[in-house]
């Protein structure tokens, strides 16, 4: 098959998969585009309709689609690391660091429980419970050899549980929540040529970040490398130079990123991944519930020790998505800037710290098994 035909065939697959994301986006869930696309892509690759000409031995769509989506997402996360996030961290560094470490520890404990009491391998168990988000974790899990299908299913279940439970509980906690969300109309900011130049600069920096990530052996270098590189330049520009880089970055790009990441992950899921999953899902439900309850407990302690409100603390450290928790913060009149800062720092810390740690654990486990077999 020529490259042109392959590109047209893959584009048609992504487009049809994206229709599922479009339909689910009407639910109002910010990650609806990704979840709907992922589910549709999975069904298309499992049932293999004739008009798409998907062969039985085809292992997903070309990997450069995932790379494009991860790069867009990396630039988006990197741009959120501005001077406001930096100063908020300086003012509350002890609280934020402690809570981030606790969230990672609780996630590791959940992964350990899932590994010991289910038939999943260690990498899949830990990636399934990592609080990094559906947009980031499955892509990294795919690169290190974990079961992407199971990771995606459990991550999706966790997001639904968090998004459904946390805002509901906090809405009952707040006596008089704000009825309308306040937002900044980005479209009202006049477009300037320098915005387009800033976009080109950030894309170039993201590409350099990818090569740096490859050199440093980062997992998912297109995501983590671009995110770290853009964050460094963005922070340096605003804090050291005093110039805020304003890029042309429409929200449609994030939707596009969700669609192609969802299609890439879904195209790599096959029937064998779902064998014996009933017990795994039950254990995952219990571990996710444990994570949510632990988060509420830690948020309560944080509110008692610091000047932060319970609502702000809970939303900042909830293992959900950045968009969902920030929107809830605005509606409930919490400190949305603090929520954004902590959620972004959590995603970055999870993406940078946990994958190498999981790889090391897997290496030790494999070495231990090999030693046991040799002894026997």
Secondary structure, DSSP 8 states (H G I E B T S, - for coil): --HHHHHHHHHHHHHHHHHHHHHHGGG--TTHHHHHHHHHHHHHHHH--GGGT--TT--SS-HHHHHHHHHHHHHHHHHT--HHHHHHHHHTHHHHHHHHHHHHHHHHHHHHHHHHHSS--HHHHHHHH-TT-TTTHHHHHHHHT--HHHHHHHHHHHHHHHHHHHHHHHHHH-SS--SS-----GGGS---HHHHHHHHHHHHHHHHHHHHHHHTT-TTHHHHHHHHHHHHHHHIIIIII---------HHHHHHHHHHHHHHHHTT--GGGGTT-HHHHHHHHHHHHHHHHHHHHHHHHHHHHSSS-HHHHHHHH-SS-HHHHHHHHHHTT--HHHHHHHHHHHHHHIIIIIHHHHHHHHHHHHHHHHHHHHH-
